[in-house]
Amino acid sequence: MGKTVLMQGNEACVEGALAAGMRFYAGYPITPSTEIAETASVRLPMVGGRFIQMEDELSSMAAVIGASVAGVKAMTATSGPGFSLKQENIGYASLAEVPCVIVDVQRSGPSTGLPTSPSQADVMQARWGTHGDHPVIAISPSSVRETYDLAIRCFNLAEKYRTPVIFLMDEMVGHLREGIELPDESEIEIISRKMPESMDGDRPYKVKEGEYVPAIPPFGSGMRYNITGLIHDDTGFPTNSNEEADKLCRRLLEKIEKNVDDIITYEEKYLDDADTAVICYGGTTRSVMEAIEKLRSEGVRVGMFRPITIWPFPEKQIKELSKKVKRILVVEHNYGQLVREVERCADEACKIDFLGRINGTVIPPTEVYDAVKEEA
Amino acid sequence: MSRRLDLRLSGSGGQGVILATIILAEAALLAGKKAVQSQAYGPEARGGMCKAETIVSDDPIWFTKIQTPNFLLALTQQALDNFAGNVSDDAVIMIDSSLTLPKCLEGKKVYSLPILDTAAEKVGRAMTANIVAVGAINKALNIVSHEDILKAVHMHVPKGTEELNTKALLAGEALLD
């Protein structure tokens, strides 16, 4: 391990992305994600990459898709209002199977809302922001060091599954500076998209029996093919065949569904003997953990479950957890979004409570402490 | 010395209070302590009320926002009036001497120092007020050594301004003599 450096969450996002091989960034700056664009504009030229500030969020997302289609690992970053604008092209990347990373440093909404204030209210937008049944991966960091590590993971998953990955940050972590030690480059696992065995043929979207991710070569590398947002066959050209539509849509969804054990990661703390489990994610974790450490020191049997992968949702793990504890308290900075997923997955005998906040301020540890104590 | 410092620095946007908290956090890391820094400001980039915070601790820091600071710096009357109501009983207060101390802070340990004038007149650049404040804060609270705070200043000020900012830091420290 190297020496400790003071780094901001947003900066760590860029450093992690660069370590993963990001060489293209297109974006339109927006608080509280602006430092990502700033840092990328300084750092990318140093490693032979390209930075473009586009005229808006729609074109930023389109540019990222274009870069990725040419074979370059690409990222954009935004906040809620811009995330809304990127949704159409996120759907395109999803159907066309273009690997890319979209960072959303969440702030208070709706609309332009409270630009500098924390929130976690884009959880459902990350899942359903773009229309149609589509696969999605969304990941949420709770510290500056984890932001670095998970930025790498976002790229790895995007490349491995050829899908857009949402890096669902929040203002609390994005604007946080803390001392971190960066890993040695040799310790970092980097995954890059699979190339086809041969450039011959015209079926880039064809997958082998039992496989889910096609090995599509970058444009310009020899194979001639089409990319479209329409339902297409293995050549990439549009088709109206209902049989092809069913085959493609199922494969897209199943490539995530069949690999949830590879995609889903989570953290558990003090759950072995816990009666109450607090579920939280992202920056909220900091508040929750301070409360839990205090409660534990007083002998309260409380633990924490933190989904790191928000989408696909850790259904199996929540089901198991709900059988182990009597009560689950979901804490998130919104009006109640992930709590509904918890309710959907949890055992009926387990009581589900919710603690949220939508006024642009952070839930303090005292409030988590009181909410746990109410019934402990 | 095992104590936790919850430092809240406030002023108006453009005065550099965010940079001041970054330098204090960096210096604490250099001294082997744990530190986190965060900030909040209005959507306007300059002139709005600005608040930035650094927590320095020997123990791991979970919650990163300060609920009740035990140190408050205010460089404008608006910031002072806004943040005066929420400080710990044993809080140390540092204000620019041009400001009027609100009633609720009477009886506290208060340093009223000519931070803005020192930057403008003694250092010769008004914009170094944040570094003058860093010098004064570190001296008053004895957070890290002069060497560590100087190193942190040099890590974060623009290249070519090291000499000017060293002068500002020393001038800030001298306010406590």
Interface residues (C-beta under 8 A of the other chain):
Chain A: T4 V5 L6 T31 P115 T116 S117 M172 H175 L176 R177 E178 G179 G283 R286 S287 M289 E290 E293 V362 P364 P365 T366
Chain B: I22 A25 E26 L29 K34 A35 V36 Q37 S38 Q39 A40 Y41 G42 P43 I61 W62 F63 T64 K65 Q67
